[in-house]
Amino acid sequence: MTGLPAIRIAHLADTHLGYRAMSKLDPETERNQRAVDFERAFEATIDAMLAAKPDLMLHAGDVFHHTRPTWHAMRVFIRQMRRVERAGIPAVIIAGNHDTPRMRTSGTAFSVLELALPEIDFVTEYDVERKQFEKLGVVVHAVPHGALSLSSYEPSAYAEKGMRNILLTHGMIPGMSDFARYEPGTEDITDSLIDTSFSYIALGHYHVFHRARANAWYSGSTERTGWGDEDVTPGFVLLDFHKDEIAPNDPIHTRINTRPMKTLGAINAEGLPAREIADVALKRAGDMGDPAAMTRIELRDVTRSTRREIEHLVRRELDGRVWSLDCYTRGDLIANIGERLPLDGAITDMNTLFGEFVDERSANGTYDQAFAGAFRQRGVAALNMAHEQVNQAMAEDDK
């Protein structure tokens, strides 16, 4: 194989611009602090990427946290991507599940972004697109979330001889359910797409930097979206192809400094007064030695009324030991099981979500009538059992 130049590619995903959490405001902008954190993480990612001087940038989806991003989130994205344009770095960006509306007729913000960023290749609809970069010897086969979600056909992409073929997509590799958290809207990447003949498969959706197959990698997210991401190391990856080589070296993860998250040691609080429990929590927060950190601590064997009193004391007396300290009980943790439901208000509870899931699969022919009925019955029973566990745990908290 001759004629292929040495190149470097930057692969990032799950920037989730527009994510909001907690009620704290950034002192400089007076905007939601976590939204600002995500914007700064994206800016730091672009800083580090430009410093590495890649020849091509790939974004594997979930640019935004909502299908209808705020103007501010869009403005931040445009400002940073114009830096990429000015540097002359070609970029391919696909839509993830957070970027893709449920209804095809809804339209997306990317129709505006394509006008604002004419040098960037956006693949955000429902078709597989091929993007060729002849000078780099690269063909990008872009499979957005919308293409994976269609029931009418199975998306396909095939490596081309004599080129570096990169598959860019957003979803879950089969088998990852053993350790990865699923959320509504998650789509599995079909086995037919996971082809060993691709030089590299650039994945988005799973927030951990992870090798999913011999040639397939998740870049991880650039920030942490919740306590399920506590162990995530935010960043992006760089991969180098040597001259005339089809396959790259293993990608190198580049870390981005973001606000830390830490679960502190649980407090066994049975029989202890709120004041004493609060003092223990405040000491543990201070011992962490990081005023910028988000922290939480489990309170065991306390009633909800005592927990509320502890929270009041902790919030009043935190005095900059850490940025935040959340106190929770086992009942709170179980009750928040549905916190990752869609954010557009269309679904109000897990039973409704499950019912719509079964109805959708039945309508498109994935489930036949007999299987759908049995699956619905077992699923409802499992959900009812979970609700009972929630109620029991909360009742125990009230004792």
C-alpha positions in Angstrom: 0.0 0.0 0.0 1.5 3.3 -1.1 0.4 6.9 -1.3 -1.2 7.3 2.1 0.1 10.2 4.2 0.8 10.2 7.9 -2.2 11.8 9.6 -3.8 12.5 13.0 -7.5 12.3 13.8 -9.3 13.7 16.8 -12.3 11.8 18.0 -14.7 13.3 20.5 -18.4 12.8 21.5 -21.0 13.5 24.1 -20.3 17.2 24.7 -24.0 17.7 25.9 -24.0 21.4 25.6 -27.0 22.9 27.3 -26.9 20.4 30.2 -28.3 21.9 33.4 -28.3 20.6 36.9 -28.6 22.0 40.5 -29.6 25.5 41.3 -26.2 27.1 41.6 -25.3 30.0 39.5 -21.9 30.9 38.0 -20.7 34.0 39.7 -19.4 35.6 36.5 -22.3 35.0 34.2 -25.1 34.4 36.7 -26.2 31.4 34.6 -26.6 27.8 35.7 -23.1 26.7 36.8 -23.3 23.2 35.4 -24.3 24.6 32.0 -21.3 26.9 32.1 -19.1 23.9 33.2 -20.1 22.0 30.0 -19.4 25.0 27.8 -16.0 25.5 29.4 -15.2 21.7 29.0 -16.1 22.0 25.3 -13.8 25.1 24.9 -11.0 23.3 26.7 -11.5 20.3 24.4 -11.2 22.5 21.3 -8.1 24.2 22.9 -6.4 20.8 23.4 -7.5 19.5 20.1 -6.1 22.5 18.2 -2.9 22.2 20.1 -2.5 18.6 18.9 -2.9 19.8 15.3 -5.1 17.0 13.9 -5.8 16.6 10.2 -9.5 15.6 10.8 -12.0 16.0 13.6 -14.8 13.5 14.2 -17.7 14.2 16.7 -19.7 11.0 17.4 -22.9 12.6 18.5 -24.8 14.2 21.4 -23.5 17.6 20.6 -26.3 19.0 22.7 -28.2 17.7 25.6 -31.6 18.6 24.2 -33.1 18.4 20.7 -34.0 22.1 21.1 -30.8 23.6 22.4 -30.8 27.1 23.8 -29.5 29.9 21.7 -26.7 30.3 24.1 -25.6 26.6 23.7 -25.7 27.0 19.9 -23.7 30.2 20.1 -21.0 28.5 22.2 -20.9 25.6 19.7 -20.6 27.9 16.7 -17.9 30.1 18.3 -15.7 27.1 19.1 -16.3 25.3 15.8 -15.4 28.5 13.9 -12.0 28.1 15.5 -11.8 24.7 13.9 -12.8 26.1 10.5 -10.2 28.9 10.7 -7.6 26.3 11.5 -8.5 24.5 8.2 -9.4 21.3 10.0 -12.2 19.3 8.2 -14.8 17.9 10.6 -17.6 15.4 10.4 -20.4 15.7 13.1 -23.2 13.2 13.5 -26.4 13.5 15.6 -26.8 11.3 18.8 -29.9 10.3 20.5 -30.1 13.6 22.5 -29.8 15.5 19.2 -32.4 13.6 17.3 -36.1 14.5 17.6 -38.7 11.8 18.1 -40.7 13.0 15.1 -38.9 13.2 11.7 -41.0 16.2 10.8 -39.8 18.2 13.8 -36.6 19.5 12.3 -33.4 20.2 14.3 -31.1 23.0 15.2 -28.5 21.5 12.8 -30.3 23.1 9.8 -29.3 26.4 11.2 -25.8 25.3 12.2 -25.1 24.1 8.7 -25.6 27.7 7.5 -23.4 29.2 10.3 -20.6 26.6 9.8 -20.4 25.9 6.0 -17.1 24.2 6.2 -18.3 21.5 8.7 -19.9 18.3 7.5 -23.1 17.6 9.5 -24.8 14.2 9.2 -27.8 14.5 11.4 -30.8 13.1 9.6 -31.8 9.5 8.9 -29.4 8.4 6.2 -25.9 6.9 6.1 -23.5 9.3 4.4 -20.1 8.8 2.9 -17.6 11.6 3.4 -14.3 11.3 1.5 -11.1 13.2 2.3 -8.9 12.2 -0.6 -5.7 14.1 0.5 -5.9 12.2 3.8 -6.7 8.9 2.3 -9.8 8.7 4.5 -13.4 7.8 3.9 -15.8 8.5 6.8 -19.0 6.4 6.8 -21.3 8.5 9.0 -24.2 6.7 10.6 -26.2 9.1 12.8 -28.6 8.0 15.5 -31.6 8.5 13.2 -30.3 5.9 10.8 -30.0 3.4 13.6 -33.5 4.1 14.9 -35.4 3.5 11.7 -37.3 0.2 11.6 -37.7 0.0 7.8 -34.1 -0.9 7.0 -30.8 -1.9 8.6 -28.1 0.7 7.9 -25.0 -0.6 6.1 -21.6 0.7 5.3 -18.7 -1.1 3.6 -15.0 -0.5 3.7 -13.4 0.6 0.5 -10.1 -0.8 -0.7 -7.0 1.3 -0.7 -8.4 3.9 1.8 -8.6 4.4 5.5 -12.2 3.6 6.3 -13.7 5.0 9.5 -17.2 4.2 10.7 -18.6 7.1 12.8 -21.8 6.3 14.8 -23.7 6.7 18.1 -25.2 3.8 20.1 -24.4 0.7 22.0 -22.2 -2.2 20.9 -24.0 -5.5 21.5 -23.0 -7.0 24.8 -22.3 -3.8 26.6 -25.5 -4.0 28.6 -23.5 -6.2 31.1 -21.8 -3.0 32.4 -23.1 0.0 30.6 -26.2 2.0 31.5 -29.0 2.2 29.0 -31.3 5.2 28.7 -34.5 5.9 26.7 -33.6 6.4 23.1 -30.5 4.2 23.1 -30.1 2.2 19.9 -27.9 -0.9 19.4 -25.3 -0.8 16.7 -26.0 -3.8 14.5 -23.5 -6.5 14.1 -23.4 -5.9 10.4 -21.9 -2.4 11.0 -19.2 -3.7 13.3 -16.9 -4.8 10.5 -13.3 -5.7 11.3 -12.3 -4.3 7.8 -12.8 -0.8 9.0 -9.6 0.9 10.0 -11.3 2.5 13.0 -14.8 2.7 14.4 -15.4 6.0 16.3 -18.2 5.6 18.8 -20.4 7.9 20.9 -23.0 7.4 23.6 -21.1 5.6 26.3 -19.4 8.3 28.4 -16.3 6.2 29.3 -13.2 6.0 27.2 -13.5 2.3 26.3 -12.3 -0.2 23.7 -15.5 -2.0 22.6 -14.0 -4.1 19.9 -10.5 -4.6 18.4 -11.0 -1.6 16.1 -13.9 0.2 17.9 -13.5 2.8 20.6 -15.7 5.1 22.6 -14.0 8.5 23.1 -16.0 9.1 26.3 -17.7 12.4 27.2 -16.1 15.8 27.7 -18.0 16.3 31.1 -20.0 14.3 33.6 -23.8 14.4 33.3 -24.7 12.9 36.7 -23.7 10.5 39.5 -23.7 7.6 37.1 -20.6 9.3 35.5 -18.7 9.6 38.7 -15.9 7.4 37.4 -15.7 9.0 34.0 -12.5 10.7 33.0 -13.7 13.5 30.6 -11.7 14.0 27.4 -11.3 13.0 23.8 -8.9 10.8 21.8 -6.2 11.2 19.2 -5.2 8.5 16.8 -2.2 8.6 14.5 -1.8 6.8 11.2 1.7 6.3 9.9 2.6 6.9 6.3 1.1 4.2 4.0 -0.6 2.4 6.9 -4.3 1.6 6.9 -4.7 0.9 10.6 -3.9 3.5 13.3 -2.0 3.2 16.5 -4.2 2.7 19.6 -5.9 6.0 20.3 -4.5 8.1 23.1 -6.9 9.6 25.6 -6.4 13.3 26.3 -7.9 14.3 29.6 -9.9 17.5 30.2 -9.9 19.0 33.6 -13.5 19.4 34.9 -15.4 19.7 38.1 -14.7 16.5 40.2 -17.4 14.2 41.5 -16.9 12.2 44.6 -19.2 10.0 46.8 -18.0 10.2 50.4 -18.1 7.4 52.9 -21.6 6.6 54.1 -22.6 7.6 57.7 -24.3 5.0 59.9 -26.5 7.5 61.6 -29.0 5.3 63.6 -29.9 7.1 66.9 -27.5 10.1 66.3 -28.9 13.6 66.5 -28.9 15.7 63.3 -26.3 18.1 64.6 -23.8 15.3 65.1 -24.4 13.7 61.7 -24.1 17.1 60.0 -20.7 17.6 61.7 -19.4 14.3 60.4 -20.6 15.1 56.9 -19.0 18.6 57.0 -15.7 17.1 58.2 -15.6 14.6 55.5 -16.3 17.3 52.9 -13.4 19.4 54.3 -11.1 16.4 54.4 -11.5 16.0 50.7 -9.6 19.2 50.2 -11.2 20.3 46.9 -13.6 23.3 47.1 -14.6 22.8 43.5 -15.9 19.3 43.9 -19.4 18.0 43.7 -19.9 15.5 46.6 -22.6 13.4 48.0 -22.9 11.3 51.1 -25.3 8.5 52.1 -27.1 8.7 55.4 -28.1 5.3 56.7 -30.9 4.6 59.2 -32.3 8.2 59.3 -35.8 9.4 58.8 -36.6 11.8 56.0 -37.4 14.5 58.5 -33.9 14.1 60.1 -32.3 14.0 56.7 -34.0 17.4 55.8 -32.7 18.9 59.1 -29.2 17.6 58.3 -29.4 19.1 54.8 -30.4 22.4 56.2 -27.4 22.4 58.6 -24.9 21.3 55.9 -26.0 23.8 53.3 -25.9 26.6 55.9 -22.4 25.7 57.2 -20.6 24.3 54.1 -18.5 27.4 54.0 -16.7 26.5 50.7 -15.4 23.1 51.9 -16.7 21.7 48.6 -18.8 23.2 45.8 -21.8 21.0 46.7 -22.7 18.3 49.2 -25.8 16.3 48.7 -27.2 14.1 51.5 -29.3 11.1 50.5 -30.8 7.9 51.8 -31.4 4.5 50.2 -35.0 5.4 49.6 -33.9 8.6 47.7 -31.6 6.5 45.5 -34.3 4.0 44.5 -37.0 6.7 44.0 -34.7 8.5 41.6 -34.4 5.5 39.3 -36.4 7.3 36.6 -34.3 10.5 36.7 -33.0 9.8 33.2 -36.4 9.8 31.5 -36.7 12.0 28.4 -36.6 15.7 29.2 -39.3 17.0 26.8 -42.2 16.2 29.2 -43.7 13.6 26.9 -43.3 10.7 29.3 -44.4 11.1 32.9 -43.6 7.7 34.4 -41.8 4.4 33.8 -45.1 2.5 33.1 -46.0 4.9 30.3 -42.5 4.7 28.9 -42.5 0.9 28.9 -46.0 0.8 27.3 -44.9 3.1 24.5 -41.7 1.0 24.0 -43.8 -2.2 23.5 -46.4 -0.5 21.3 -43.6 0.9 19.0 -42.0 -2.5 18.6 -45.4 -4.2 18.0 -46.3 -1.6 15.4 -43.1 -1.9 13.4 -43.2 -5.7 13.5 -40.3 -6.3 15.8 -42.6 -8.1 18.3 -45.4 -10.4 17.3 -48.7 -10.2 19.2 -48.1 -13.2 21.4 -44.6 -12.1 22.4 -45.7 -8.5 23.0 -48.4 -9.6 25.3 -46.2 -11.8 27.4 -43.4 -9.2 27.4 -45.8 -6.5 28.5 -47.2 -8.7 31.3 -43.7 -9.5 32.7 -42.5 -5.9 32.3 -45.5 -4.5 34.2 -45.0 -7.0 37.0 -41.3 -6.1 37.2 -42.1 -2.3 37.4 -44.8 -2.9 40.0 -42.2 -4.8 42.1 -39.8 -1.9 41.7 -42.5 0.6 42.8 -43.1 -1.6 45.9 -39.4 -1.5 46.7 -39.4 2.3 46.5 -42.4 2.6 48.7 -40.9 0.1 51.3 -37.6 2.0 51.3 -39.3 5.3 51.8 -41.5 3.9 54.5 -38.4 2.6 56.3 -36.9 6.1 56.1 -40.0 7.5 57.8 -39.7 5.1 60.8 
